[in-house]
Amino acid sequence: MEIDGGHDVEFAQQTQHFLEWFKSLPSATFHKDIELVDMRGSGAGRGIIATADIAPETVLFTIPRPSILCATTSPLAAHLPSLFSQDDTASNPSAENGDGDDDEKSQDSWTLLILVLIREYLDPNSKWKPYLSLLPTTFTTPMFWPPNHLSHLQSSSILPKIGHASADSMIRSRILPIITSHPTLFFPPGVSPLPESDLINLAHRCGSAIMAYAFDLETEPSPSESEEEPADEWIEDREGRTMLGMVPMADMLNADAEFNAHINHGEEALTATALRGIRKGEEILNYYGPLGNGELLRRYGYVTEKHARYDVVEVPWALVEGRLKGRFAGLSGSQWEAVRAYVREQEEEEEGEAEDAFVLEREGEDPDAEGRLHGEAVSAGLPEELAERVKVFLKGVKKVAGNEGEVLADKAVRKEIYLDSVLGALQDRERQYATLLEEDEKLIRPERPMEREEMALWVRVGEKRLLREAQSWVSRELEAARREVSSKRERGDENAPAAKRRRA
Ligand SMILES: C[S@@+](CC[C@H](N)C(=O)[O-])C[C@H]1O[C@@H](n2cnc3c(N)ncnc32)[C@H](O)[C@@H]1O
């Protein structure tokens, strides 16, 4: 989010106006020992701090449900009942009703909230005006970066997910048709209809505000969220399973991987409560989930040191396949086609989705019930699905490769080929970045505020560090696997590779 530098006076006035509006909402509360403050100095827009020590479990503020801006409170709901009353709206983000040409019937919670927000932005008399005026008009998310800034992400796994083009096509196919077919609903008397390009920009802005500000509104506890659920399990569901809403004040909380407050979803209201004692001057922090810095940047436009423990990096299958192929140089193009067909067949039988890439991540403890983290997160080794895919691939090779595939009869050899190929693929993946980890490490600083280049640096360093950790892990395993293969060969073990046995 980029809050226009603007005049400090105007910034402070908007804050004050919003606060007064919020406090005037029926049944809203705002604790006397907290304050909504200007945190632009550290690049965090507005945030909420404690102005005195706060006891654990203190209710910090309460947002009555009718003040939440969502599909059920929007005036649009009454005018477009068919659009807003779909049972599947809350449960399936890509729900199609079978007759794909009816745009009104193919909305999900995300697109509905974009429409709701657009309508309120266009209405000069919106009851949410003081709140809307606090929402950013420009964003620090990479969706809005020019190519020369995006290039700092180098070969980051988040690049293909930034998706300005796909957002654009969603807006054209699912947002604009609703607005243009109901002009009086979106442009009340006295408001001139916006040209298409302005509407598209507004829809992008609303989409980005939703991505960084909206909450999943739990209406009733699901069976898995029953009373027995441990208090230290933090759930984040942004897949459209529940209704999305804009929650004034709750979304003024900044967040980090260690946090001290939580939003409880009550029947009548949402409440922010202190998870532990909060000292005077401390920022009240919410939790956006176990997101790596890449995903945090993509959705929220910032990165933090603490979120680095959740970093992930993707290794494309094509790189692993390339390395595996290098181990069987004598196979022809048509034999490789047969191997691929075998892998596809097996994947279909498993009814799994054939992954194009495999995700490397770390293992670590979740935050505790007070929002604190304990211990380091450590490399989780290689994903099971990758080992499984290689296993199927090598089976395919064994089937088609004749003599060259005989070595694969031996389990230790298969393991060695697997680890060696993955190690090569990890090195290839690292080479896709324009700079070395060592060069990047010299530049990285935890200081704030961070410019785009610095945030991109954190993302790519996080990915490269993970790649290195995975390489160390695989190297160790590979050494052991090689030892096993050679000791079997020395022993002339009967399970040793057939080709080797023949030579012996
Ligand atoms: C839900 S809003 C929080 C309120 C926001 N600061 C504001 O002024 O409107 C989320 C946005 O706040 C900013 N933010 C939240 N936590 C942050 C943090 N720890 N550091 C920097 N920016 C943060 C990011 O721009 C994010 O997209």
The ligand as an SDF file (V2000), in Angstrom:
LIG
                    3D

 27 29  0  0  0  0  0  0  0  0999 V2000
   -4.8510   -4.4230    6.5350 C   0  0  0  0  0  0  0  0  0  0  0  0
   -3.8460   -3.1160    6.0710 S   0  0  0  0  0  0  0  0  0  0  0  0
   -3.2120   -2.5250    7.5740 C   0  0  0  0  0  0  0  0  0  0  0  0
   -3.4060   -1.0270    7.7030 C   0  0  0  0  0  0  0  0  0  0  0  0
   -2.5460   -0.2060    6.8070 C   0  0  0  0  0  0  0  0  0  0  0  0
   -1.2490    0.0160    7.4220 N   0  0  0  0  0  0  0  0  0  0  0  0
   -3.1910    1.1320    6.4630 C   0  0  0  0  0  0  0  0  0  0  0  0
   -2.5970    2.1590    6.7280 O   0  0  0  0  0  0  0  0  0  0  0  0
   -4.2630    1.1430    5.9000 O   0  0  0  0  0  0  0  0  0  0  0  0
   -2.5700   -4.0320    5.3220 C   0  0  0  0  0  0  0  0  0  0  0  0
   -1.4790   -3.1940    4.7010 C   0  0  0  0  0  0  0  0  0  0  0  0
   -0.7270   -2.5650    5.7210 O   0  0  0  0  0  0  0  0  0  0  0  0
    0.6620   -2.6080    5.4270 C   0  0  0  0  0  0  0  0  0  0  0  0
    1.3220   -3.4200    6.4650 N   0  0  0  0  0  0  0  0  0  0  0  0
    0.7630   -4.3120    7.3040 C   0  0  0  0  0  0  0  0  0  0  0  0
    1.6650   -4.8340    8.1340 N   0  0  0  0  0  0  0  0  0  0  0  0
    2.8450   -4.2550    7.8130 C   0  0  0  0  0  0  0  0  0  0  0  0
    4.1810   -4.3840    8.3050 C   0  0  0  0  0  0  0  0  0  0  0  0
    4.4790   -5.2190    9.3040 N   0  0  0  0  0  0  0  0  0  0  0  0
    5.1340   -3.6360    7.7150 N   0  0  0  0  0  0  0  0  0  0  0  0
    4.8570   -2.7990    6.6940 C   0  0  0  0  0  0  0  0  0  0  0  0
    3.6240   -2.6390    6.1830 N   0  0  0  0  0  0  0  0  0  0  0  0
    2.6280   -3.3530    6.7440 C   0  0  0  0  0  0  0  0  0  0  0  0
    0.7980   -3.2420    4.0520 C   0  0  0  0  0  0  0  0  0  0  0  0
    0.8340   -2.2150    3.1090 O   0  0  0  0  0  0  0  0  0  0  0  0
   -0.4980   -4.0250    3.9230 C   0  0  0  0  0  0  0  0  0  0  0  0
   -0.9080   -4.1850    2.5880 O   0  0  0  0  0  0  0  0  0  0  0  0
  1  2  1  0
  2  3  1  0
  2 10  1  0
  3  4  1  0
  4  5  1  0
  5  6  1  0
  5  7  1  0
  7  8  2  0
  7  9  1  0
 10 11  1  0
 11 12  1  0
 11 26  1  0
 12 13  1  0
 13 14  1  0
 13 24  1  0
 14 15  1  0
 14 23  1  0
 15 16  2  0
 16 17  1  0
 17 18  1  0
 17 23  2  0
 18 19  1  0
 18 20  2  0
 20 21  1  0
 21 22  2  0
 22 23  1  0
 24 25  1  0
 24 26  1  0
 26 27  1  0
M  CHG  2   2   1   9  -1
M  END
$$$$
